[in-house]
Amino acid sequence: MVYLEPPRNVILRNPLYSSSGTMSNDDVGWIVDFIWGIADDVLRDVYVRGKYRDVILPMTVIRRLDAVLEPSKQAVLKMKALLDQANVADQHLALCNAAGEAFYNTSRFALMDLKARANPQQLKTDFEAYLDGFSPNVQEILDKFQFRNQISRLVEQDILDAEDQRRPDDRVAERRRFERRLDHRLAAEIRQRR
């Protein structure tokens, strides 16, 4: 599958790495502890430890993509509506331009919108619609993870939105700094893989 060039006006600096191109051991340790701490807290009674990766790795990628796309979400939705109204078939490049990235999501949902619903089936439907809104290059990544096979289990166990609820308040600022750095790193990786 061929993907068109992303917009040229996007400049990415990789804040996770120093000027020498290396990541500090403290950053690596903090990232690993944070991510696997979530897995231990949320997935312990649902998955055996060796299967945490089936959920935590794709959810980390999805969250990073969502955070990168958050500032341009409304612009992408407006562009999608215009393109649909004009019956434009090949919308990929225009939507990438609207997102300012080499990928986009046309779902009306952002990941943070998908809180527990009174009806678990509605949460599952909304989450699947959110995943379906990603561009083809992200769909390919999600397919490699085989993450959709986990959605029913996550909804049944009421843990699909548990990551947000378990974060301690005193680490919010630190988490946000980490997320911004990781968001830029993930966007750069996706650009390199296209």
N, C-alpha and C positions, 0 to 999 in steps of 0.2 A: 504494500500500500504506500502511495506517495503522498507526502504532506507538503503543503506550500510553506514558503518561508515565513517565519514570524515577523512581526513589525520590527523594523530596524531602529526605531527610536527608543527601544527599551535597553537600558544599560544595567547590567547586573554586576554588582560587586559581591564577592562571597565573604560575608562577615564572619563565617565560622572559622575561616582560616586566617592566619597571620600573613604578613607581607611575604614571608618565606614560603608560603604555600602549605604550612602544616597546621594542624589543629592541636590545641593544648590538651594535655592529658586531663586537666580539670574539666574542660568542656566535654570531652568524650565521656568521662566518668559520670558527670551530671546528667547528660543525655541518656546514657544507658540506665542509670539508676531510676530516673524519672519514668521512662517508658516501661521498663520491666516492673517497677513499683506499681504502676497502674495494672499491669497484667496480674501481679500477685494479689492485689486488692480486689479486683473485679472478676477475674476469670478462674480463680482458685477452685471453686466448687463446681465449675461447669466443664472445664477442660483439664486434662492431665497436663502437667508442666511442659512436656515436650510438644504439645499442640497449641500452646499460647501463640506461637508465631502465625498460626492460621488466621488469627484475629488481630493481634496487636500490630503486626507489620502492615497489613492493608489499611487498618484504621488510622495508623500514623500517617501513611501516605495520603489517604483521603483527607484527613484533617489539614495537612500541610497544603494540599492543592486548594482546598476550600479557603484557607486563610489568604493564600496568594490571590485568589480570584475575588475575594470579598470587596475590595474597593471598586471593582469594575462590574459588579453583579448587575446593577440596574442598567448600565450601558449595554451589556450583553442582552439582557431581556428586551430592551427597546429595539436593538438591532434585529434580534430574532423576530419580533413582531413585524417590523418593517419588511424584512426579507420574506416572511410568510405571506404578508399582504400582497407583495409584488410577485408572488409565486416563483421566487428564485430557488432553483434546485440546489446548486452548489454554494452552500453558505459558509463553508469552513473558513476561508480566508477572511471574510468580512467579520465573522464572529471572533476569530483570533485577533484581528485588529481592534475590535471593540473591547476585548479583554486585555489587550496589551501584552499578551502571552502567546505561547505556541499551543495553548489548550484553552478550553472554556467549559462552562456548564450552563445549559439553557433551562435547567429545572427552576421552578419558581421557589424552590427551597434552598436555603443554605444549611449546612450541617447543624448549626446551632439552633435552627428552627425546628429540628426534629426531636422534640422533647417527648416524653412519655405521653401517650394518648390514652384515653379511657378504653379504647378498643385496640388491643395489640395488633389486630389485623390491619387497622388503619395505619399504625406506625410502620408496619412492614411494607404496605403499599406505598406510603410516602417515601420511605427510605429507598425502595427500589426505583421509584420515579426520580429521586435525586441522583442515584447512580446512573440511570439511563440518560440523564441530561448532560453527562460529560462527553467531551469530544472523542472521536474515534481513537486517537492516540492514547488517551487515558483509558478508554474501554479496553484496549489491548493490554494495558498494565493490569487492570482489574481481572481480566480473563486469566492472565498468567498466575495471579494469586489464587484463583478459584474461590474468591471471597463470597460470591453469591450463594455458594453451598452452605455458608455459615449463618446467613441472615435469619432463617427460621429459628434456629437454636438461640441466637442472640435475643430475638423478640420473645420467644417462649420463656426464657430465663430472666427477662426484664433487665437486661444489662446493656442494651444498645446505646442508651444515653448515660450510663453510669459514670463514664470517664469525667464528665463535667462536674458531677455532684461530689466527687471525692477529693477534689483539689483543695488543699488548705489555703485559707485566705492570705496567710503571711508569705506564701510563695507565688502569689499572683503576678507581681511585678517581675520577678525572676522568670516565671514561666512565659510571660509576654515577650521579654527580651529573647529568650531561647526560641520562641515560635517565629519571631521576625527573622532571626538568623537562619533557622532551619527552612523557613519558607523560601528564602532566596536561594539556598543551596539546592533544594528540590527542584525549583524552577530551572536552574542551570543544568541539572542532571537530565531533565526531560528534554531540554533544548539539544543537548549533546546526543541524545538517543534518537532523535527524529531522522 
